[in-house]
Amino acid sequence: MTTSPVRWPDAADAVMRGDLTVAVAYVTPAGGAVVTSVSPVGLADRQAGRVRFTTSLGFPKKLERILRDPHVSLAYHTRDHGFAASSSYVLAQGTASVDLRPSPERLTELMRASEPFLGKTRRGPIWDWLLREYHQERVFVDVDVERVTLWPDLAAHGAMTVTGAAWPEQPNAQKPPKNGTGPRVDLAAVARQIGGLPHRLLAYRGADGFPVIVPVAVTGHDDAGLHLDVPPGMLPPGGRRAGFLAHSFRPQCVGLGMRTLTGWLTVTDEGARYAPHTTKGLAAPPYKTLLTVSNGLLAKYGLWRARRDGTAARLQHLARGRVG
């Protein structure tokens, strides 16, 4: 654990302030990791050693898991449609806190920061009503960074440069799940679903509790799982729970596709194989107006559901427990 803010190097800072979309991973109670994508709109404060992103009450499981175990990682893994020119792969790992009721000043700052990345905010009586929950009911996840690791290329090849806490030893293999380690979904269907999603990453829990997010390539599949090509030395040997993300996105995130998997990773001298156990997909239309309307309606529904089923109150209780 570091005792003072981690002030990452200039090369990492440019990437963290400029990438449009990054991968975020958090850990599960069973010792696995889930990895998904977010748009942090450049919210990185090197002086404070902190990065942040936002989400909504419509994703309560993610928030619950972060509140219960705050080990979080962000992988800056693609320069598509952002402002950073570097070819470096950057992994930031740290301890998260969740602000369920951000101040008006924070929300104003978010809107100001988001426009260069996501486009100008729609204004007017109808738009203000439609987007009220989407803009005003955001949840901030603030990550106090403990380690920033930089590789010279986006495939995470070459020597890594570590700022902050030392890179840990490789974790031990995990006990196989009771239901077995093999695939539990249609692998041919999964292969088709991720076929048009060029950015692929794998996440597992490291020895110090922080997720490690690794860029991977899928080279094929058989009855045992997806075959992975990975950077040398980036995956520990043995078997373990792991999350998988495949995604794509267009400028301003107007049009995106995402497929998230959980499953079992096996690494041997012969290579790496991933057996998916669950799969979920998300797609957003490549039309600005339709996307904006969808975001507004989904935010209204998500907030209504969170209040109706007690999610909002449950998250507040967990957050108070963390503070106490």
C-alpha positions as CSV (number, residue, x, y, z in Angstrom):
1,M,0.0,0.0,0.0
2,T,1.3,3.4,-0.9
3,T,1.2,6.2,1.7
4,S,1.2,9.2,-0.6
5,P,-0.5,10.0,-3.9
6,V,0.9,8.1,-6.9
7,R,1.9,10.6,-9.4
8,W,2.2,8.7,-12.7
9,P,4.5,9.8,-15.5
10,D,3.6,12.2,-18.3
11,A,3.3,9.4,-20.9
12,A,0.6,7.7,-18.8
13,D,-1.1,11.0,-17.9
14,A,-1.7,11.9,-21.6
15,V,-3.3,8.5,-22.1
16,M,-5.5,8.7,-19.0
17,R,-6.7,12.1,-19.9
18,G,-7.3,11.4,-23.6
19,D,-8.8,7.9,-24.0
20,L,-12.5,7.9,-24.9
21,T,-13.3,4.4,-23.6
22,V,-11.4,2.3,-21.1
23,A,-11.9,-1.1,-19.5
24,V,-12.8,-1.3,-15.8
25,A,-12.5,-4.5,-13.7
26,Y,-13.7,-5.3,-10.2
27,V,-13.6,-8.5,-8.2
28,T,-16.3,-11.0,-7.3
29,P,-17.0,-12.7,-4.0
30,A,-15.9,-16.0,-5.5
31,G,-12.5,-14.6,-6.4
32,G,-13.1,-13.8,-10.0
33,A,-13.2,-10.6,-11.9
34,V,-15.7,-8.8,-14.1
35,V,-14.5,-6.4,-16.8
36,T,-16.6,-3.9,-18.7
37,S,-16.2,-0.6,-20.5
38,V,-16.8,3.0,-19.4
39,S,-16.1,6.4,-20.7
40,P,-14.2,8.3,-18.0
41,V,-14.0,11.6,-20.1
42,G,-10.5,12.4,-19.0
43,L,-11.2,12.5,-15.3
44,A,-7.7,11.9,-14.0
45,D,-6.1,14.0,-11.2
46,R,-2.4,13.2,-11.1
47,Q,-1.7,15.7,-8.3
48,A,-4.2,13.9,-6.1
49,G,-3.3,10.4,-7.4
50,R,-6.9,9.7,-8.3
51,V,-9.0,8.7,-11.4
52,R,-12.7,8.5,-11.6
53,F,-15.6,7.3,-13.7
54,T,-19.4,7.4,-13.5
55,T,-22.1,4.9,-13.6
56,S,-25.8,4.7,-12.6
57,L,-28.1,3.0,-10.2
58,G,-29.2,0.9,-13.1
59,F,-26.1,-1.3,-12.6
60,P,-26.5,-2.2,-8.9
61,K,-24.5,-5.4,-8.9
62,K,-21.4,-3.6,-10.1
63,L,-21.8,-1.0,-7.4
64,E,-22.5,-3.5,-4.7
65,R,-19.4,-5.5,-5.5
66,I,-17.2,-2.4,-5.6
67,L,-18.7,-1.3,-2.2
68,R,-18.0,-4.7,-0.7
69,D,-14.5,-5.1,-2.2
70,P,-13.0,-1.8,-3.5
71,H,-10.1,-3.3,-5.5
72,V,-10.6,-1.8,-9.0
73,S,-8.5,-1.5,-12.1
74,L,-8.7,0.6,-15.3
75,A,-7.0,-0.4,-18.5
76,Y,-6.4,2.3,-21.1
77,H,-6.1,0.0,-24.0
78,T,-7.3,1.8,-27.2
79,R,-6.7,5.2,-28.7
80,D,-9.8,5.0,-30.9
81,H,-11.7,8.3,-31.2
82,G,-9.9,9.9,-28.3
83,F,-7.3,12.6,-27.9
84,A,-4.2,10.6,-26.8
85,A,-1.6,9.8,-29.5
86,S,0.6,7.4,-27.5
87,S,0.8,3.7,-28.3
88,S,1.3,2.7,-24.7
89,Y,-1.0,0.3,-22.8
90,V,-1.7,1.7,-19.3
91,L,-3.1,-0.1,-16.3
92,A,-4.2,1.8,-13.2
93,Q,-5.0,-0.1,-10.0
94,G,-6.4,1.3,-6.9
95,T,-9.0,1.5,-4.1
96,A,-12.4,2.8,-5.0
97,S,-15.0,4.8,-3.1
98,V,-18.5,5.4,-4.3
99,D,-20.3,8.8,-4.2
100,L,-24.0,8.0,-4.5
101,R,-25.1,11.6,-4.1
102,P,-22.6,13.8,-5.9
103,S,-22.8,17.5,-5.4
104,P,-24.2,19.8,-8.1
105,E,-20.6,21.1,-8.6
106,R,-19.4,17.6,-9.4
107,L,-22.2,17.0,-11.8
108,T,-21.5,20.3,-13.5
109,E,-17.8,19.4,-13.8
110,L,-18.8,16.1,-15.4
111,M,-21.0,17.7,-18.0
112,R,-18.2,20.2,-18.9
113,A,-15.6,17.4,-19.1
114,S,-17.8,15.1,-21.2
115,E,-18.6,17.4,-24.1
116,P,-15.2,17.2,-25.8
117,F,-15.5,13.4,-25.7
118,L,-19.2,12.8,-26.1
119,G,-20.5,15.8,-27.9
120,K,-22.5,18.9,-26.9
121,T,-25.3,18.3,-24.4
122,R,-28.8,18.6,-25.8
123,R,-30.7,21.5,-24.3
124,G,-34.4,22.7,-24.3
125,P,-37.5,21.9,-22.2
126,I,-38.1,18.5,-23.6
127,W,-34.4,17.4,-23.6
128,D,-34.0,18.8,-20.0
129,W,-36.9,16.6,-18.9
130,L,-35.8,13.6,-20.8
131,L,-32.2,13.7,-19.7
132,R,-32.7,14.9,-16.1
133,E,-32.0,11.5,-14.5
134,Y,-29.3,10.7,-17.0
135,H,-27.3,13.8,-16.0
136,Q,-28.4,14.4,-12.4
137,E,-28.5,10.9,-11.0
138,R,-25.0,9.8,-11.8
139,V,-22.9,7.8,-9.4
140,F,-19.2,8.6,-9.1
141,V,-16.6,5.9,-8.5
142,D,-13.4,7.6,-7.3
143,V,-10.2,5.4,-7.4
144,D,-7.2,6.3,-5.3
145,V,-4.5,4.9,-7.5
146,E,-1.9,2.6,-5.9
147,R,-0.1,1.5,-9.0
148,V,0.2,2.6,-12.6
149,T,1.9,0.3,-15.0
150,L,2.8,1.2,-18.5
151,W,3.8,-1.0,-21.5
152,P,5.3,0.5,-24.7
153,D,2.5,-0.8,-27.0
154,L,-1.2,-1.5,-26.9
155,A,-0.6,-5.3,-26.9
156,A,1.3,-5.0,-23.6
157,H,4.5,-6.3,-25.0
158,G,7.9,-5.1,-23.9
159,A,9.3,-4.1,-20.6
160,M,6.8,-2.6,-18.2
161,T,7.3,0.6,-16.1
162,V,5.7,0.6,-12.7
163,T,4.9,3.7,-10.6
164,G,3.7,3.2,-7.1
165,A,3.3,-0.1,-5.4
166,A,5.6,-2.9,-6.7
167,W,4.2,-5.4,-9.1
168,P,3.1,-8.5,-7.0
169,E,4.1,-12.1,-7.4
170,Q,1.9,-14.3,-9.5
171,P,-1.2,-15.5,-7.7
172,N,-1.7,-19.2,-6.8
173,A,-4.2,-21.3,-8.9
174,Q,-7.7,-21.4,-7.6
175,K,-10.0,-24.2,-6.6
176,P,-12.2,-25.3,-9.5
177,P,-15.9,-24.5,-9.1
178,K,-18.3,-27.3,-8.0
179,N,-20.1,-27.2,-11.4
180,G,-16.9,-27.8,-13.3
181,T,-14.6,-25.6,-15.3
182,G,-15.9,-26.4,-18.8
183,P,-18.0,-24.0,-21.0
184,R,-21.6,-23.5,-20.0
185,V,-22.7,-21.5,-23.1
186,D,-22.7,-22.1,-26.8
187,L,-19.1,-21.4,-27.9
188,A,-19.9,-21.1,-31.5
189,A,-22.4,-18.4,-30.7
190,V,-20.0,-16.6,-28.5
191,A,-17.3,-16.7,-31.2
192,R,-19.8,-15.1,-33.6
193,Q,-20.9,-12.5,-31.2
194,I,-17.4,-11.3,-30.5
195,G,-16.3,-11.6,-34.1
196,G,-17.0,-8.0,-35.0
197,L,-15.7,-6.6,-31.6
198,P,-12.0,-5.9,-32.1
199,H,-11.0,-4.9,-28.6
200,R,-10.6,-8.0,-26.3
201,L,-9.4,-8.1,-22.7
202,L,-9.2,-10.6,-19.9
203,A,-9.3,-9.8,-16.2
204,Y,-8.3,-11.9,-13.2
205,R,-7.7,-11.2,-9.5
206,G,-4.0,-10.6,-8.8
207,A,-2.1,-11.8,-5.7
208,D,-2.6,-8.4,-4.0
209,G,-6.4,-8.3,-4.7
210,F,-6.3,-5.9,-7.5
211,P,-7.7,-7.1,-10.9
212,V,-5.1,-7.5,-13.7
213,I,-6.5,-6.6,-17.1
214,V,-4.7,-8.1,-20.1
215,P,-5.2,-7.5,-23.8
216,V,-5.7,-10.8,-25.6
217,A,-6.4,-12.1,-29.1
218,V,-8.8,-15.0,-29.8
219,T,-7.2,-17.4,-32.2
220,G,-9.9,-20.0,-32.3
221,H,-12.1,-22.2,-30.2
222,D,-13.0,-25.9,-29.6
223,D,-15.3,-27.8,-27.2
224,A,-13.0,-26.8,-24.3
225,G,-13.1,-23.0,-24.8
226,L,-11.7,-20.0,-26.6
227,H,-8.0,-20.2,-27.5
228,L,-6.1,-17.0,-26.4
229,D,-2.9,-15.4,-27.6
230,V,-1.6,-13.3,-24.7
231,P,1.5,-11.2,-23.9
232,P,4.4,-13.3,-22.5
233,G,4.3,-13.6,-18.7
234,M,1.0,-11.7,-18.3
235,L,-1.1,-14.7,-17.2
236,P,-0.3,-16.9,-14.2
237,P,-0.1,-20.6,-14.7
238,G,-3.0,-22.9,-13.5
239,G,-6.7,-22.4,-13.4
240,R,-8.8,-19.4,-12.1
241,R,-11.9,-17.5,-12.5
242,A,-11.7,-14.6,-15.0
243,G,-13.7,-12.1,-16.8
244,F,-13.6,-11.4,-20.6
245,L,-14.6,-8.2,-22.5
246,A,-15.0,-7.7,-26.2
247,H,-16.2,-4.4,-27.4
248,S,-16.2,-1.7,-30.1
249,F,-17.3,1.9,-30.3
250,R,-17.6,4.8,-32.7
251,P,-16.8,8.5,-32.3
252,Q,-18.5,10.0,-29.2
253,C,-19.7,6.5,-28.4
254,V,-22.6,7.0,-30.8
255,G,-22.8,3.3,-31.7
256,L,-21.1,0.7,-29.7
257,G,-21.2,-3.0,-29.0
258,M,-20.1,-5.0,-26.0
259,R,-20.0,-8.6,-24.9
260,T,-19.0,-9.5,-21.3
261,L,-18.2,-13.0,-20.2
262,T,-17.4,-14.7,-16.9
263,G,-15.7,-18.1,-16.9
264,W,-12.7,-20.2,-16.2
265,L,-9.2,-19.5,-17.4
266,T,-6.6,-22.3,-17.8
267,V,-3.0,-21.5,-18.5
268,T,-0.5,-24.3,-19.3
269,D,2.8,-24.6,-21.2
270,E,0.7,-25.3,-24.3
271,G,-1.2,-22.0,-24.1
272,A,-4.2,-20.2,-22.6
273,R,-7.8,-21.4,-22.9
274,Y,-10.9,-19.6,-21.6
275,A,-14.2,-21.5,-20.9
276,P,-17.1,-19.0,-20.7
277,H,-19.8,-19.7,-18.1
278,T,-22.0,-16.6,-18.6
279,T,-22.4,-14.1,-21.4
280,K,-24.2,-10.8,-21.7
281,G,-24.4,-8.4,-24.6
282,L,-25.1,-4.7,-25.1
283,A,-25.5,-2.6,-28.3
284,A,-26.3,1.1,-28.8
285,P,-27.6,2.5,-32.0
286,P,-25.2,4.6,-34.2
287,Y,-27.7,7.5,-34.3
288,K,-27.2,10.4,-32.0
289,T,-30.8,11.4,-31.4
290,L,-32.0,7.8,-31.0
291,L,-29.1,7.1,-28.6
292,T,-29.8,10.2,-26.5
293,V,-33.5,9.3,-26.2
294,S,-32.6,5.7,-25.2
295,N,-30.1,6.9,-22.6
296,G,-32.7,9.3,-21.1
297,L,-35.5,6.7,-20.9
298,L,-33.2,4.0,-19.6
299,A,-31.9,6.3,-16.9
300,K,-35.5,7.1,-15.8
301,Y,-36.4,3.5,-15.7
302,G,-33.3,2.5,-13.8
303,L,-33.8,5.1,-11.1
304,W,-37.5,4.1,-10.8
305,R,-36.6,0.4,-10.4
306,A,-33.8,1.2,-8.0
307,R,-36.2,3.1,-5.7
308,R,-39.0,0.6,-6.1
309,D,-37.0,-2.6,-5.3
310,G,-34.8,-1.0,-2.5
311,T,-31.6,-1.0,-4.5
312,A,-30.9,2.7,-3.7
313,A,-31.5,2.2,0.0
314,R,-29.3,-0.9,0.1
315,L,-26.4,0.8,-1.7
316,Q,-26.7,3.8,0.7
317,H,-26.5,1.4,3.6
318,L,-23.4,-0.3,2.2
319,A,-21.8,3.1,1.5
320,R,-22.4,4.2,5.1
321,G,-20.8,1.0,6.3
322,R,-17.7,1.7,4.2
323,V,-17.4,5.2,5.6
324,G,-17.9,4.1,9.1
